[in-house]
Amino acid sequence: MEQVSTALTIENLTGRQKAAILIIAVGAEAASQIFKHLKDKDVERLSVEIAQMTDIPSTIMESIIEEFYQMIMAQEYISQGGLDYAKGVLEKALGPKKAHEIVAKVESAIHVSGFKLLKDVDPNQLMNFIQHEHPQTISLILANLEPSQTASIVSDLPPELQADVAFRIATMGKISPDLLNDIESVLETQVETVFGQDLSSAGGAKAVAEILNMASRTTEKTILTDLEKRNPALATEIKNMMFTFDDLVLLDDKSVQRVLREIDTKDLSLSLKVADEELKDMIFRNMSERAANLIKEELEFMGPVRLKDVEESQMKIVDIVRTLEEDGEIVISGRGGEEEIVA
């Protein structure tokens, strides 16, 4: 990517570059607050853009701030009185051409947040609506809902349909506008207002992992068993996403102590190399004082290590947790199933 320079005009900037320049303009303190509300991947991408930018012309920075302000105001006008009202106000202030450009951008942003209304619909009502639809249609709709909402619906689907829908969500990639328009034409007969989506990412292994984390244990096992037959690598990826090393904090003390009995000391030391203090404290309080001091001493004198080695050790521990959970020896807090009992 080329660095931003005086030769670069506002028209040549990508949306991500504009966002990066806006982050620079608001300053470090405000930027840190913004980053808290972004996904890690988006933070990483913006950080890369920011790192590659030098000597940003003041005229470009001012133009981006003004564009951002205008879009915020346009969105406010739309919420107050709709698109026609927003166009009217902006035309008086900026002229017809500029007003049209701004409203078009805001409309596009609203369009990307498609299926928004469905997120407020009761899962039982949605279940009645989608249960007779094609599995691909069901998958597309569920991939655009909140994980908790989707988990409730998936749990009520027939077992054979559960696995099929989960597989379709997990392997879902880019969705064409034409397909989304077809779905919208059906939804328009059921809801008062429907928003759409342009080409966008939906679903994926992470989406299924989030859904299964909130679904019942029976639903989880049914779906994962089927996925293991269809695509073992995908099933493993989903399993790993369902419980990460940082999620050890979800375990109660008794479960932590059970897990620690299965962990190699070297793996434990390596895994804690980049762990936060909360997780370290939880581990240490569930060990004997002597064992905890040995690990602390090991960490203190441990030299630089490869991140790959740390992640491998963490994954070994995650695998141990998953195995103990599957054997019913421990329960991960908040994973559903009222019948579950901590061993």
N, C-alpha and C positions, 0 to 999 in steps of 0.2 A: 504494500500500500504506500502511495506517495505521501510525504509529509505535507501538512497544510502550509501553504505559502501565499504570498501576495498574488501569485498567478492563479490561485484557485478561487473560483467565484462561488457564491452561495448556491447557484444552480448545480454546480458540479459535486457538491457534498452529498454523501449518502445519509440516510436517516440515522445510522449509527454514529457517523462522524458529527452530525448536528447535535445528537444527544451528548456525545463526549465533550463538545465545545460548551454546551450549556452547563454541564457538570463543572467544567473548569471555571466558567463565569460566576457560578454561585458561590464558589469558595469551598475549602476543605471541610469546614464544619457542617455546612448545609449538605454537601455531597455525601458525607458519611451517614447522614440521616436518610438520604434518598436511597443509598445502597442497602440499607437495612430492609427495604421493602422490595428489593429486586432478587431474582433468583441468582444463585452462585454463578451459573454460566453467563448470565447477562452482565454481572459485575466483572467477570473475567474479560469478556469481550470489550466492554467499555474501558476497562483499565488498559488493555492493549492499545486501543485507539488513542487514549489520552497520552500514553507513554510515547507514542510516535508523533505527537503533535508538538511543533515548536513555532514560535513567532507567529501566533495567530493574529491576523490583521484586526484591528479594533472595529473596522467597518463590518467584517464578517461576524464577529462576536455580537455586535449590536443588532445586526439583522436577525440573527438566530434568537436572541432574547426577545425581540419584537415579534417574530413569528410565533414563538411559544406563547407569549402573552395574548396575541390575537386568537390563537386556537383555544386557549383557556376561556377567554371572553366569549367566543363563538359557542363553545360547549355550554357555558352558563346561559346564554341567550336561548339556545335550543331547549334546555331544561325548563326555562321559564315559559316559553311560548311556542316551541316547535321550530321546524326548519324555516318556514315562511317568515316568522317573526325575526329569527336570527339573520336571515338574508336581508330583510328590510333595514334592520338596525345597522348592519355592517355596510350596506350599500351607501347609506347616508354618510357614514363616517369615512369609508375607504374607497367608495366607487364600486360599480357593478363587477368589474373584472376581478379586482382583489377580493371582494366579498365572495365571489363564486369559488375562487381558489381555496380560500380558508374553509368555507363550509364543506367543500368537496373533501378536504383533508380530514375534517372532523367526522363527516359521514363515513369515511373509510375506516377511521379508528373505531367508530361505533359498530360498524359492520364486522370488524374482526372479533368483537366480543360476543359473537353469535351464541344462540341458545341461552342467553342470559336469563330470560324470563323463566325458562324451564327449571332453573336452579331454585326458584321459589315455589315450585309445584310440589305438592305432597307426593312422596314416592309411591303410595298406593294408587293415586290417580294416574301417575305416569306408567305404572305397571299395567293397568287396565288398557292404557292407550297403545303400548308398544308390544305387548305379549304376543300378538298375532302378526307382527311385522316380520320381514325377512331378517335373519340373524345379522346381516351386514348393516341393515338400517338400525337395528337395536344397538349394535356396537358403536355406530357413529354417534348416535344420540348419547349413549352412556359415556362415551369418551369425552364428551363436552360438559359433563356434570361434575359436581363435587364428589370426591371419592366416597364420602359417607353416604351420599344419596345413591350412588351407583351400587355400593356394597349392599344396601338394603334391597334394591331391585334385583340384583344378581342372585341374592340368597333365595328369592322367591321364584326364580325361574326353574324349570325342570332341569335335573342334573345334566342331561345330555346337552341341553341348550346353554347351560352355565359354561361348560368347557368350550363350546364352540364360540360363544361370545367373547370369552376371555382371550382365546387364541386370536380372534380377529382384532381385538383392541391392542393386544401386544404386538401384532405385526402390522398395525396400521401406520402408514407414513403420511405423505402429503395427500391432502384431500382436494379434489378438483372443485371449482366453483359450481360446475354443472351438477355434480352429485349433491352438493349442499343445497342447491336451488330446488332439486327434486324433493329433498327431505323437507325443505321449507314449505313447499306447496301443500304438503300433507299437514304440517304443523299449523298452517294458517287457518285451517278449519277447526282447530282445537283450542287455540289461544288467541287472546285479543291482539297482541303485538308480538311479532317475531323478528329477531335480528339474525343476520346471516354471517357468513365468514368467507373471506377470500382465501386463496391458497394458504394453508397454515398447517402446522404440525399438531397432531392430536394423537392421543393414545401412547403406545410404546410400552416397554417393559416396566418402566417406573410407574406408569398409570395403573397397571395391573397389580403391582406390588402394593401401592397405596390402597387399592380397593380390597385386596386380600387381607391387608393388615386390619381392616375394619369389619371384614366379613366373619361369619361363624367358622369354627374350625372344620365342620363338615363340608361347607362350601369350599374352603381353602384346599382341603385334601382332594376333593373331587376334581377341581380345576387343575391343580398341580399334577395330579396323577395322569390326567389326560394330556397335559402339555408335555410331560416327560416322554410320552409315547410319540407325540407329533414332532417335538423339537427339543431334545434333551438340553442343548446349549441354552436355549431361550428359557427353559424351566429353571436351570441353574442361575441364570442371570436374574430372574425374578426373585428367586429364593434369597440370593445375596442382597438384593435391594430391600427385601422385607425386614431385614435386621442388620444393621451396620454395627461396627465396633462401638461407635458413640452411643448406640442404643443400650449399651450395658447398664446405663443409669436407670433403665426401666425395670431392672431386676430388683427384687427385694433382697435383703441381706442373706437370707437362707439360701436363695437360688445362687447368689454370687459365690457363697462359700462352696456350694456343690460344684459350680463351674471351675473354681480355682483348683479343686482337687484333680482335675483332668488336664490342667495346663502345665506345659513345660516351663520351668523358670526362665530359661533363655527367651522363649517366645513372649512371656509376660513382660520381661524387661524391655525388649525391643518394641513391643506393641505400645508401651507407655511413653516411648520416646517423644511422641508428638501429641500425647493426650492432654486434655485440659485438666486443670486442678480439681475440678469437681469429680471427674471420673477417677483420677488418681486417689483422692481422699476416700472415695467409696471403696476402691479396691483395698487400700491399706487398712481401713478400719475392719475389714473382714478377714484379715490375716493376723497371725500372731505378731507380737511386737518385734520379735527377732527376725521373722521372715520379711516383714515390712521394711525393717532397717536394712536388710541385705539388698532388697530391690532398690531402695532409695540410694544406697551406696553405689550400686551398680550403675544407676542412672547418672549419678553425680560424676563418675569417672569414665562414663561411656564416651568415646570419641565420636566423630562424625560417622554416620551410617547411611547406607543407601535407602532412599525412600521406598524402593521396591521391596527391600528386606523387611522394613517396618510393616508395609501393607500385607506382605505374605504372613507375617506373624499374627497380625490382626485378623486376617481371614481364617487362619487356623482356629483362633478363638471363637470366631463367629460360627464356624462349622461345628465346634463343640457345643455351643449354645443351641444351635438348630437341632443337633442330634439329641441332646438332653430334653429339649422341648418335645420333640417327636416321640420320645420314649415316655413322656409324661412325668419326668422327674422334676422339671421346673416349668413355670408359667411366666410368660412375658406379660407384664402389666399392660392392660388396655387392649389386649389382642382379641377380645370377644369370647363368648361362650360362658354362660352362667354356670354351666355344669363343671367348669374347670376348678380344680383344687390344687393348691400349692403342696407339693410333696414334702 
